[in-house]
């Protein structure tokens, strides 16, 4: 193969950059068909510092001569594992000399990973080529296909290839132009024995005892990369002393070294051999009635088998079972294959789609939902399919489409499933910024008297971004907002008819009361949701409790429920719920003023959301990261995350994420001392008009806008915003809001009252956590005092502000305070050295310090980018600045500096 994706090209460039500074040797490995040779060739093309020499096995003696060259020189060795042992020994000695010396020679070699690594090369640093991502695979398909490729066909090819470039290209070659264009159906069993045998080549050994096939069958059943070694060995009636090279035995698990070859072993085996392997695994199980043995028995029979299907489906849907979603999904799909009745088959496909969604397999869930939506399916099944489709689109698709799916589901489903659909429709409307649709979705069956909206007050969460009910977004502002004046909504019912708690109905009633600012009616049902959820151990009730707690302003309960939901999701293997739990935790930390903890949760949440294919959830995590970076003064990170959030928000109608991203960019301007630019960005967000931001978010930006407008000499534009903000602060749900309100009033007040307002604001800050907001008030008060020549008081306030900003990593804001101190004739006091930033490292920005520590620990630029949820370009940029700031020339020097200063810090 000759074509590679941009991601692979970036990886090659990063590798060459790392080789210049950390030893000059790397072994590139990967499974058959991953493109090792092409990767090596691309590295050779990118190496422009000097000549490139390919070394073959019969030219190993030339390596000694290469080391005597002045360099720079790139030595390329392909398939080093196929060299004989003496030649590999020469290669190993050459690598050792390159790593131990300062010669300007770089050695890049490839080895296969479907067999154990040669002992001579086992200790050399590895770079493993992983599977292609969908974004990487799409250009490769376009390059090799003859004519246009339909999006659905492209997705099917990417899913079937599982990231293997050679298999992907083999599938493209197999299809005709009319099949690629979608005008003719794809062949059943797209990845068949012929295709896999062609890609695997001669790498499949004989399997006389059936150990390879049995191990492949065991892994296929669970959907995992490995299998229970004891079970496989019992099924084969062997001790496993001499395992084939294709298998690795680690900690009681058997794993194929290559997933491609595992598939090939299974698919190329005769059908009767596969059935025998599954039956042997079922008989070797210690609990024959468990789900896994039942699934093996189901694969040992031929369709149709109604009784087997019924037993399998019953075990897969057993709520007491601890089986992970991937295993349940496979069992339910097999049950559908064995079921002759169309209605029952649709039920099994629906249940399988739900498990696929929990496992984070979004594309697979959508395909299964299509199978469950047939006209012959019962209304409850069609409603359930629309409910799940709405959930998929809410996490990764246009939210307006999600709302329509939820509403259709609510019409088709009986209670309480209809209540879940109703909440989903409200959630989608909230994300879209449509308050009327949100209230309409939450409308009760019996309409009570109308609530005059003029009597309503405003309540929204601090820095939470106003997450939706399920996402724990905040509360929409009412009162003076003109769009809310048009909502014409009514208050929720004031009494509950049922004595038994109904969490969905409680959440619906509480959410509707919150939307109407009837917090007297919202507290009781939402509190029941929190209490009921915290009593459970499964993810869904805990997520609901976290959402309700954030709506109540009960941040400790929100954090507790979110943390427990995250643990429950991980324990149960529910990959789709992890990003949501992390989102609740991130917003809870923002509301509590702990932006660095919010950043930690959001970075992990972004990774899990991208793995689960939840782009909408990823957009909210990008927004949190942009907000956190705006505090830390990392302008490039603010721009990167804000643009990432906006890119998804524009395509999927995410008004919330878009408003949060714009707010983050504006706050970055304010932190950099550009109040006029900040006011210009924030004005459309917070002031009435068609461009006002999301109804549950614009109030969050109000304190920033007031500060920016006042600092830019335009306080008259902020007066109305302060009065709106006062309505929200009066609700008492957010501990930060009262002090922020006093600060806003002080910014607009005359000299005779501003002093007292600043002091009152600082008193209120004493009752809340979070250094950042208090430091902002100290900074503004210090500026006000300095301009009135009260220099001694000003210095005290400004020094407190500077220290507060430094404690929370707000570098640019700390620089503002230091500049004000110098303008008042005082030099900022030196901050004490700490273990987190002593000596030279204290000169780095927070993000530079994080990257420096990762690199010093041995991470590549790509690994750092994945860990911090940023692009490799951002890592490259920061690393260059780290080297320039610290006067370093190599990663080795950086490692030494970090180790030295960490030892120094540990002694302080």
N, C-alpha and C positions, 0 to 999 in steps of 0.2 A: 504494500500500500504506500502511496506517495503523499496523499493529502492528510493534513492534520489540522486540528482546530486551533483557534487563537489561544485557548487556555493551555494547550500543550506547548505552544510556542513561548508563551510567557513562562511556563515552568522551565523550559530549556534555558531561556535567558537568565532566570533566577539561579539555576544550577551553575551556569558558567560564572556568574557574578560571585556566588559563594565559593567556587573552587579557587578563585583568585586569592581568597583571603583565609581559607581554613583547611589547607592541606593538599589541595590539588588532586585528590583521588576520589572517585565515586563509582560504585557498582550500581547500574540500573537494572532492575529486575521487574518481572511481571509475568502473568500467565501467558500461555500461547495465544497469539493473535492480538496482544495488547499494543504492538507497535514498537518494540524495543529497537529494532534496526532502523526504522524511520526516525525515531527519536535521536538515535546516535547520528544519523546523517544530517538531521536538522541542526544539531549542536555543531557539527563540523562546518556547516554553512555559516552559522552565526559567529564562529570563532575567527576574528579578523586581526588579532594581535600578531599572528605569525602563521607558519605553515601547519598543515594537518597531515598526520601520517597514520594510515591504517596498518595495523600489525596483524599478521596471520599467525597461525600456530607454528608454521615452519619458519617463521621469522622472529622467534622469541629472542634469539641471540642479538638481534638488532636493538633491543631495548637498552642494553648497556651503552651502546654508541649514542642513543638518543639522549641519555642523561648527561653526556659530555657537551651537548650543544649549548650555545649561549641563551637560547630561548628568545621569546616565548614559543612553545611548541605544544600542540595537542596530539596526544596519542589515543587512537580509537581502537578498541578491541571488541569485536562482536562475537557473541556466543562463547565467552571464555570458559564456560563450564564444559564445552566439548573438547577443549584442549587436553592433551595427555598430562599425566601428573607431573613429570619433570618440567614441561613447558609452563604449567600453572605455577610451579614453584619459582621459576624465574620471574614470572609476572608478579607474584607476591613479593619477592625481594625488591623488585623495581618499585612497586607501590610503597613499600616501607621506606625506601630511600627518598622517594619524592616527599612523603609526609614528614620525614625527619629533617629535611634540608631546606635550603632556600632556593633551590633550582627553579627556574621558571618553566617547568614542564608540567602539564596537566594530563592526567590519565583518566580516561572515561571508558568503562567496559560494561558489557551487558551479560547477564546470565538468566537462564530460565528459572522459574520458581515452582515448576510442577514436580521437581525432584529435590532432595536435600542439596544445599549449597556445597560446592567443593570445599574440603577442609582447608585448602591453602588460601582460599579467599573469604573464609567465614567471618573474619574479624574486621574486614574493610567496611567503611561507611556505605550504607545502602540508600538508594532512592527507589521506592516502589511505585511503579506506574499503576494507578488505580483505574477503575472503569471510567469511561466517558460519561459526563453528565449529559442530560437531554440537550442543554444548550450547546455542548460541544459536538454532539452527534448530528444535530440538524444540518450544519454546513457540510458535513461529510456526505450526507445523503444527497443534498443538492448538487454537490460536485460530481458524484458518481452516477446519479440517475439520468436516464435518457428521457428528457421531458419533465413536465411538472409532476410534483408529488402532492397528493391531497393531504391536508393536515391530519386527518384521521388515520391515513395510511402511515404517514411519517411517525405518528405517535405509537402506532402498533409495532412498527419496525424497531423503534427505540426501546420499547418495553421488552420485546422478544429478544433483542440482542443483549440485554442486561449490561450494556456499557462496553462490550467487547468489539473493537473496531473491525477485526477480521470477520467475525460473525455478522456484523451489521452489513458489511459490503457483500458478503455471500448472499444474504437475504435480498439485498437490492438487485444483485445479478439474477437471482432466481425469478423475480417478478417481471412480468411484461409491462410495457408502457401503459396499457389500459388498466392493468391492476394497480400500478403506481398512481395513476391519476384518479383512482377510486371508481372508475366506470365499470369495473368487474370485481367480483368478490375475491378476497384473498383466499388462498388454499387453506383448507382446514388442517390444523397442526403445522403452523408456519415453520417452526424449527423442528424439522423431522430428522430421522436417522441419517439420511443422505447428506443433508447440509452439515450436521455436526461431525460426521465422519470425515467430510472433506476438510473442514477447518481443523479438526484435531490431527489429521494426517496419520503418521505412524507412531504417535505418542501413546496410543492405547495399548497396554500390554495384554497378554493372555490372562484370563481370570478363571483358572480351573476350579478353584474351591468356591467361587462365587462371593469372595469377601468384598471385592470392589463393588459389585452390583448390590450386595446387601447394605453396605455402607451408604451407597448412593440412594437406595430406596429409603433408608432410615432418615437421611437428611431431607429428602424430598417431602416426606410426610410432615415434618415440622416446619419446613421452610427456612431452616437455619443452615449455617455453613458447616456445622458439625453434628455429630450424633453420639448417643450414649455408647461408649466403647463396649461396656459389658453386655449390653443388649445385642449389639451386632455380633460379638464373638460367640455368645450363646446361640444365636440364630444360625451361625455357621458351624457351630460345634468345633471351635478351634481355640487355641490359647493365644493366638496372635503374636507369637514370638518373632516371626519373620514377616513383617508387614511389607506390602508392596511400596515402592518408592513414592507412588502417588499419594499415599496416606501418611498423615502425621498423627501421633498418639500423644496427647498432652492433657494432663489433669483429668483422666478418665473420659476424654472425648476423642473421637476419631474425626479427622478433618481432611478433606481433599485439599491438596496444595493448590489446585486450580479448580475454580468453579466451572469453567468451560468443560474441563475433562470430566468432572462429576456429572454434568448434564449428558455428555457424550456417552459415558459408561452406561447410564440408565436408558437413554433413548435408543441407542444402537443395539441393546440386548433384545433377544426375541421376547415377544409378549408373554409366552408361557413361563419364561425364566423370571420376568419381572413379577408375575403373579406369585410364583413360588417364593421369591424373596420376601414379598410382603406377608405371605402366609406364615413363613418361618419367623418373621419378626413378631407377628401377632401371637404365635404360640410360645415364643420365648419371653413374653412380657410377664412381669410379676403380678400385675393386676389386669386380668383379661377383659374386665368390664370398663376399664378406663377409656378415655376418648382416643388416645393414640392407637392402642391395639384394635379398636373398632374401625378406625380409619384404614389400618393395614388390611383388615379383613375385607373392607369395602373395595379396596383396590385389587383384592385377590379374586373378586367375582366379576362377571360380565353383566352389563345392563340388559333389561331392567331387573331390579331387585327391590321391590317396595318395602319388604320387611327390614332388610338391611339398611335401606335409606332412612326409614323411620327411626330405627335405633340410633343411627349415627346422628341424625338431626336432633333427636332428643338429648343426647349426650353433649352435643355442641352448644345447645342453648340452655343447658342446665346452669342456673345462676350460682349454684354452689361450687361449680367446677373452677379449678385454678388454672385451667389451660389458657395460654396466651391467645390474643386475637388472631394471630397468623395461623395457628393450628385450627382454631374454630372456623376460620374462613375457609380453609382447605377442606375441612370435613363437610361443611355445608355445601360447597360447590360439588363435592363428590356425591353427596346425598341428592342434589338436584339432578346430577347425571344419571342416577339410578332410579329416579322417580318418573313413572309414566304419566301421572296426572299433571296437567298443565298448571292448574291452580296451585297445587302443592309445590310444584317446581318453582313457580314464581315466589312463593313464600320462602323457600330455601335460598333463592338468589337474593331476595331482600335481606334476609338475615346475614348472608355472606357479605353483602355490601356494607352492612353496618360494622361487621368485624374488620373488613378491609379498611374502612374509614378510621376505626379506632387504631389500627396498626399504622396509620399514616400513608396508606397506599391509595391516594386520591384517584388516580387514573383507573386503577382496578375497580374501585368502588363505583365509579361512574359507568363502567362497562357492565358491571353486574346489575346496576339499577336499570339500565336499558333492557336487560333480559327480564326484569321483574315488572315492567310497565305494560305488558301485553293487555289487549282488550279483554281477554278471558280471565284476567286476574281479578280477585275480589276487590271491592272498593277500599277495604282496609289496607290491602297490599299496595294498591296504587297510591293511596294516601301516605303510607309509610315510605314509599319510594320518593314521593315529592318532598316529604319531610327531610329525608336524608339528602336529597339533591339540594334543598335549600341550605342545609348545613354545609355542604361542600362548597356551594357558591358563596356563602357568607365568609368562608375562610379563604376562598380562592376563586373569585369571579365577580361579575357585576352584581352589586348588592341589590339593585332594583330587581334583577332576575331572581335573586334569592328570595326577596319579599313575595314575589308572585308565586313561587313554588310553595312557600310557607302558607300563604293564604289558601291556595288550592288544597294543600294538605289539611288545613283546618276545616274545610268544607267536607272532606272525605272521611276524616277520622272521628272516632268517638272520644269522649273524655276518658282519661286525662291527656291522651295523646294530642287532642285538639288544642289543649292549653299550651303544650310545648310548642306546637306550630304557631300559636298566637304570639308567644314570647319571641319566637324566631323572627316573625314578621316585624314585630316592634324593634327588635335588635337591628334588622336590616334597614328599616326606615331611619333609625337613629344614626347608624353609620353613614347613611346617605344625607343626613342633615335635613330630614323632612319631618318636622314636629307634628304636622297635621296627620300624616300617614301613621306616625307612631301612636298617637292617641287613638286614631281610628282602629288600629289593630288591637289595642288594649280595651276597647269599648266593652262595658259590661252588657249582659243580656238585658237587664232592666235598667232603664235610664233614670237616674235620680235627678233632683233639682240642679239647675245650672249654677256653677260657681262663678261669680263675677271675677273676671281676671284682674280687674283693677285692684282687688283686695289681696292679690297674691304677692308673695315676696320671692326673692331669688335665692337659689342655693345651687352652687356648683363646686366641685372639688378642687383643691389646690394642686396645680400642676399634674393632675391626673389625665388631662386631655379629655375629660368628659366621656369616659368609656361607656359603651352600651350596657344594657342590663347584664347580659352574659359576660361581657368583657369588663364589667365593673367600671364603666365610664361614669362620669359624674352626673350632674343634674342640670337640666336646661334652664336658662334664665327666663323669667317671665317679666311681669311688671311693665316696663316702658318699651319692651321690644315690640315693634309693630307687627312682625310676623306672628308673634304669639297673640296679638290682639285679633288676628284673623282666624286663630285656631278654633274658637267657638266651642271649646270642649266642656264637658261636664265633669263634676266630681265623682269619684268612685263611691260605691256603696259604703255606708257607715257601720253596718252590722254584718256579721258572718252568720249564715244560716247553719253551717255545719259545725259540729263540735270537734270533729276529727281534723287535724291539720292537713292541708293540701298544699305542699310546697310550691307547686306550679301556680295554683290560684293565689296563694299568698304573695308570690313574687309578682304576679300580674297586678293584683290590687295595690301592692306597695309601689310598684313602678308607676302605675297610673297616678297615684296620689302624689308621688314625687314630681312627675311631669307637670302636675297642676299646682305645685308648690303647697299642697296640703300635707305638710309634714306631721300634723297632728294625727292624720289618718294613715300615714305611711309607716310610722314607727312600729306599730304592733305587728302587722303582717310581715314586715321585713325582719323584725327581731325573731319571729317564729322561724323564718327561713334560715337565719344564722344559727339559732339554737338546734334546729333539727339537723342541719347539715353537719355541724361540728360533732354531733353524736354518731355520725356514720364513718365508714372507713373506705367508701368507694369514691372515685373521682367526681362524678356528676353532682351529687349533693354538696360536696365540699366546694366545688367551683361555684355552685349557686349561692352557697353561704358567703363565699368571698365577695361575690358581686353585690349581695345585699348589704354586707358589712360596709363596703365602700360607699354605697348609697346612703347609709346611715351616718357615715363619717366615723365609724368605729374602726380605726386603722389597726389597732392590735388584733382584733378578731379577723380582719381582712388578711393580715399577714399570716396569722396562724392557720386559717382555712386554706389560703393559697399554698403555704408550705406543705400542709398535709395532703392537699390535692395533688401537688407535684410528686410527693413520695408515693401516693397511691397510684398515680398514672404510671410511674416507672415500675412499681412492683407488679402491676397487672399487664405491663407491656402495651399500654394504650398510648402509642406515640403521638396520636392526634391531639391528645389533651395536654401534653407537656407544654407546647407553646402558649396555650391559654393560661395555664397555671402560672407560668413565668411572666406573662403579661400582667396578671393581677398583682403579682409580687412587685414588678417594676413600678406600676402606677401607685401602689401603696407606699413604696419607699419615696417616690417623688412627692406624694402628698405629705409625708412625714419630714420632708426636707433632707433626706439622705440620698442625694443624687448619685453618689458613687456606688452604693448598693443597688440602686435602680439600674445603673449602667451594667453592673455585673449580671443581673437577672436578664436584662435586655440583650446583652451579647449572647448569652446562652439561648435565650428565647429565639433570637434571630436564626441561630444555627438549626435549632430544632424545627422552626417553622419552615425553613428552606428545605430541610430533609423531608418534611411531611408534605411538601407542595402547597403550603398555605401562604400564598403571596399577600393576601390582605392582612393576615396576622403579622407577617414580616414587615409590612408597611408601618404598623403601629410600633413595632420594636425599633424600626429605623427612626421613627419620630421620637421615641424615648431617648435613643442614643444621640440624636441631634440636640435635644433639650439638655441632656447631660453635658455634651461637648460645648454647648453655648455657655454653660457655667464655667467650665474649665478653660475657656478661651481658645479652643482648638478650631480655628475658622475653617480649615480644610475638611475636618471631620464633620463639622456642622453642614457644610455645603454638600459633602458626599452623602450623608445620611438623609438630609432634607430632600435632596434631589431623588434619591432612591425611593423615599416615601411618596413624593409627589408623582413620580413616574407611574407607580402602581395606582395611586389615588385617582389620577386623571383617567386611567383606563377602566377602573372599576367603580367609579363614583363614590369614593371614600372622602366625604367632606370632612370628617373628623381628622383623619391623618393629614389631609392637605392643610387644614388650619393649624394643626400642631407644628407641621414642618415650617410654615411661614413664620409662625411665632418664634420658633427656634432661631431662624435666620435673623429675625429682628432683634432678638435678645443678644445674639452674637455681635450685632452692630453696636448695641448699647454697651456691652462689655468692652468693646474696642474703643470706646470714646467717640462714637459717631451718633449722637442722639438725634440729629436731624434725619439721618437715613433710617434710624430705627422708628422714629415717629412716622415717617412716610410709609414704611412697610406695615406698621401696626394700625395706622389710621383706618384703612378699609376693613380691617378685621374687627375692630371694637366699636366703631361708630355706626349708627343706624344707616341703613342703605342696602342696595341690592348686593353689594360685594361683602357685606358683613360675614364673618366667619361662621363656622358651625355653631348652632344655637347653644351647645353645651360646652363650648371651648372659648368663645370670644371673651368671656368675662375673666378667664384665667390670665389673659394677656393685658387686662386693664391696668394693673399696677405698673407694668413695664411701659405702657403707652403714656400714662400720666407722668412718669419720670422722664421719658424721652421728650414729651411735649414741653414740660417745664424747663428741662435743661436746654432745649433748642430755642427757648424764648417764645413759646407759643402756648402758654398755659390756658388761654381762653378756649382752646379746642378740647380740653380735658375735663371741663367742669361737669358736663352732662354725663360723662363716663363715670366720674366719681360717684355721682348720685345713684346710678345704676349699680355700681359696685357696693354701695352702702346697703342696698336691699339684700344683696346676697350675704354680706358679712353679718347682717342682723339675724340670719337664720341659725347661726351658732354651730353649724356642722363642721366647719373648717377652723382649726385653732390658729392658723396663720392669718386668716382674713382680717380679724379686727386690728391687728398691728399693722398690716399692710394698708388698711383703710386710713388709720391715723397718719401713716407716712404720706399717703396720697393727699390728705387734707393739708398736712404741713407744707407740702410742695406748692400748694395753691394759695396758702394763707398769707396774710400780711405779717410784717415783722412783730407785731404785738401779740400774735397768737401762735405763730409757727413754733417758737421755742417750746411752749408747753405741749404742743401736739407731738413734737419729736420725742420729748421726754416720756409722754404717755405711751407712745408707740414702743419705745425701748422697754418700758415696764411690762407691756403686754408680751413682748418677745421673751421675757423671763419665764413665761408660763408655757412656752412651746420649745420643741427641739428644732435643730437645724441651724447651722452657723451662717448659711448663705443669706437668708432673709434678714437676720439681725445685722450682719455685716453691711448689707446694702443700706439699712436705715442709719447705721453708724456713719457710713461714708457720706450720705446725703446730709446728715446733720453736721458732720465735720466741715463739709463744703460751705454750708450755710453759716456756721460760726466763723470760719476763716474770712469769708467775704464781709463780715461785720467786725473784723479785726479783734475778735475774741480768740487770740491765737493759742493761749494756753489750753483753753477748753477744746479748741479745734484739734490740737495735737493729740490730746487724750482720745478723742473720738476716732480720729483718723488712724491712730496706731491700733486701736481696738478693731477697727474695720480691716486694716491690713492683716493683722494676725488671724482674724476670723476667716478671711478669704483664703489665706494660706492653709489653714486647717482643713478646708474643704476642697483644696486644689484649684481655686478660681484664680488662676495666674494673672490674667489681664485685669481683673477687678482689683487684685492686690497691687498691681502696677499703678492703677488709677489712684488708690489710696496713698501709695508712696510718692507719686507725683504731687499730690495735694500737700503732703507733709513737706516736701522740698519747697513748694511754692510758699509755704508758711514759715520757711526758714529753719526747718528741723530735718535732720537726716533720719530715715527709718532705722530703727534698731535692728541689729543682725538677728536673724532667726536662728535658734539653736539647731545644731546638726542632729539628725535623727537617723535611725537605721534605714528608713525608707528613702532618704535622699541626702546622704552626707557628702561633704567635700564636693568634688567636681560634678557628681551626679545631681546635686541640687541645682545646677545650672540648666538642667533639662526640663522641658515641659512635662506634665503628667503623662501624656501619651508617648512622648519620646522615652521617658523612663520605663514605661511598661514594655515598649518594644525592645529597648536595650536589655532588659532583664530576660525577655524571651530568647533573644539572640544569644546572649551570654550563656543561657542554659542549653544551647545547641540547636534551637529551632531554625528551620529555613524561613525565608521571607514568606513563602506560601503558607507554612504552618502558623506563622505569627498572624497572617491575615485571617486565616480561618479561626484562630483563637479569639481575635479581637473583633471579628465580624466587620472587617474593612477590606478594601481592595489591596492587592499586592502593590499597586502603584503608590498607594498611600504609605505602605510600609517602606517601600524604596525611598520615598521622599523624606520620611522621618529619619530613616537610618542614615541617609546622607547628611542630614542636619546634625544628627548625633555625632557622627565622625568629625564634622566640621567644628561643632561646639566644643568637643572634648579634645580636639587635636589628635585624633587617632588615625591610623592608616590601615588597620586590619581588624577582623573579628577577634583574632587572638589577643590583641591589645585590649579590646573591649572586655573580653572575658576576664583578663587579669585585673582591669580596673574595677569591674563590678565585684569580683571576689575580694579584692583588697578593701574596698569601701564598705562592703557588707560585714567584713570582719571588724573594721573600725567601728561601724555602727553598733555591732553586737557588744562591743566593750563599753559603749556610752551608757 
